[in-house]
Amino acid sequence: MAAQTTWYAGSTYKGTVTVPIENGPNVVWKCNGKVCSMSGPWGNDLSLDSCQNLVLRIGKISYYKNSVGASWTAHSSQLAQCNQVVR
């Protein structure tokens, strides 16, 4: 069984959001108005596809990171690319 990794996204959104992930099941993000989080056995990487699928539903995020140390900060090109799907 794969290890559980937790992903975090900085957002003012409140509620739960179901998001499809590339080559996998739908996942549920729980958002409390400060951070959205989701856990699962889907590796240790930050996926642009998954980030964009979340942003399309909750709006731009201020960071995207996970519990194994991968991180896209406010000034990273990856986060800018993720957020560009929101008009």
Contacts in CASP RR format, 6 or more apart in sequence:
PFRMAT RR
TARGET T0000
AUTHOR 0000-0000-0000
METHOD contacts of the structure
MODEL  1
MAAQTTWYAGSTYKGTVTVPIENGPNVVWKCNGKVCSMSGPWGNDLSLDS
CQNLVLRIGKISYYKNSVGASWTAHSSQLAQCNQVVR
1 41 0 8 1.000
2 40 0 8 1.000
2 41 0 8 1.000
2 42 0 8 1.000
2 43 0 8 1.000
3 41 0 8 1.000
3 43 0 8 1.000
4 39 0 8 1.000
4 40 0 8 1.000
4 41 0 8 1.000
5 39 0 8 1.000
5 40 0 8 1.000
5 41 0 8 1.000
5 42 0 8 1.000
5 43 0 8 1.000
5 44 0 8 1.000
5 66 0 8 1.000
5 67 0 8 1.000
5 68 0 8 1.000
6 37 0 8 1.000
6 38 0 8 1.000
6 39 0 8 1.000
6 40 0 8 1.000
6 66 0 8 1.000
6 67 0 8 1.000
7 37 0 8 1.000
7 38 0 8 1.000
7 39 0 8 1.000
7 46 0 8 1.000
7 50 0 8 1.000
7 64 0 8 1.000
7 65 0 8 1.000
7 66 0 8 1.000
7 67 0 8 1.000
8 35 0 8 1.000
8 36 0 8 1.000
8 37 0 8 1.000
8 63 0 8 1.000
8 64 0 8 1.000
8 65 0 8 1.000
8 66 0 8 1.000
8 67 0 8 1.000
9 29 0 8 1.000
9 35 0 8 1.000
9 36 0 8 1.000
9 37 0 8 1.000
9 51 0 8 1.000
9 54 0 8 1.000
9 58 0 8 1.000
9 61 0 8 1.000
9 63 0 8 1.000
9 64 0 8 1.000
10 34 0 8 1.000
10 35 0 8 1.000
10 36 0 8 1.000
10 61 0 8 1.000
10 62 0 8 1.000
10 63 0 8 1.000
10 64 0 8 1.000
11 31 0 8 1.000
11 33 0 8 1.000
11 34 0 8 1.000
11 35 0 8 1.000
11 36 0 8 1.000
11 58 0 8 1.000
11 59 0 8 1.000
11 61 0 8 1.000
11 62 0 8 1.000
12 33 0 8 1.000
12 34 0 8 1.000
13 31 0 8 1.000
13 33 0 8 1.000
13 36 0 8 1.000
13 58 0 8 1.000
13 59 0 8 1.000
14 31 0 8 1.000
14 32 0 8 1.000
14 33 0 8 1.000
15 30 0 8 1.000
15 31 0 8 1.000
15 32 0 8 1.000
16 28 0 8 1.000
16 29 0 8 1.000
16 30 0 8 1.000
16 31 0 8 1.000
17 28 0 8 1.000
17 29 0 8 1.000
17 31 0 8 1.000
17 36 0 8 1.000
17 54 0 8 1.000
17 57 0 8 1.000
17 58 0 8 1.000
18 26 0 8 1.000
18 27 0 8 1.000
18 28 0 8 1.000
18 29 0 8 1.000
19 26 0 8 1.000
19 27 0 8 1.000
19 28 0 8 1.000
19 29 0 8 1.000
19 38 0 8 1.000
19 50 0 8 1.000
19 53 0 8 1.000
19 54 0 8 1.000
19 57 0 8 1.000
20 26 0 8 1.000
20 27 0 8 1.000
20 53 0 8 1.000
21 27 0 8 1.000
21 42 0 8 1.000
21 47 0 8 1.000
21 49 0 8 1.000
21 50 0 8 1.000
21 53 0 8 1.000
22 47 0 8 1.000
22 49 0 8 1.000
22 50 0 8 1.000
24 42 0 8 1.000
27 38 0 8 1.000
27 40 0 8 1.000
27 42 0 8 1.000
28 38 0 8 1.000
29 36 0 8 1.000
29 37 0 8 1.000
29 38 0 8 1.000
29 54 0 8 1.000
29 58 0 8 1.000
30 36 0 8 1.000
30 37 0 8 1.000
30 38 0 8 1.000
31 37 0 8 1.000
31 58 0 8 1.000
36 54 0 8 1.000
36 58 0 8 1.000
36 61 0 8 1.000
44 66 0 8 1.000
44 68 0 8 1.000
44 70 0 8 1.000
45 70 0 8 1.000
46 64 0 8 1.000
46 65 0 8 1.000
46 66 0 8 1.000
46 70 0 8 1.000
46 71 0 8 1.000
46 72 0 8 1.000
46 78 0 8 1.000
48 78 0 8 1.000
48 81 0 8 1.000
48 82 0 8 1.000
51 61 0 8 1.000
51 64 0 8 1.000
51 72 0 8 1.000
51 78 0 8 1.000
51 79 0 8 1.000
51 82 0 8 1.000
52 82 0 8 1.000
52 85 0 8 1.000
54 61 0 8 1.000
55 61 0 8 1.000
55 82 0 8 1.000
55 83 0 8 1.000
55 85 0 8 1.000
55 86 0 8 1.000
56 85 0 8 1.000
56 86 0 8 1.000
59 83 0 8 1.000
59 86 0 8 1.000
60 83 0 8 1.000
60 86 0 8 1.000
61 79 0 8 1.000
61 82 0 8 1.000
61 83 0 8 1.000
62 74 0 8 1.000
63 71 0 8 1.000
63 72 0 8 1.000
63 73 0 8 1.000
63 74 0 8 1.000
63 79 0 8 1.000
64 71 0 8 1.000
64 72 0 8 1.000
64 78 0 8 1.000
64 79 0 8 1.000
64 82 0 8 1.000
65 71 0 8 1.000
65 72 0 8 1.000
72 78 0 8 1.000
72 79 0 8 1.000
72 82 0 8 1.000
73 79 0 8 1.000
END
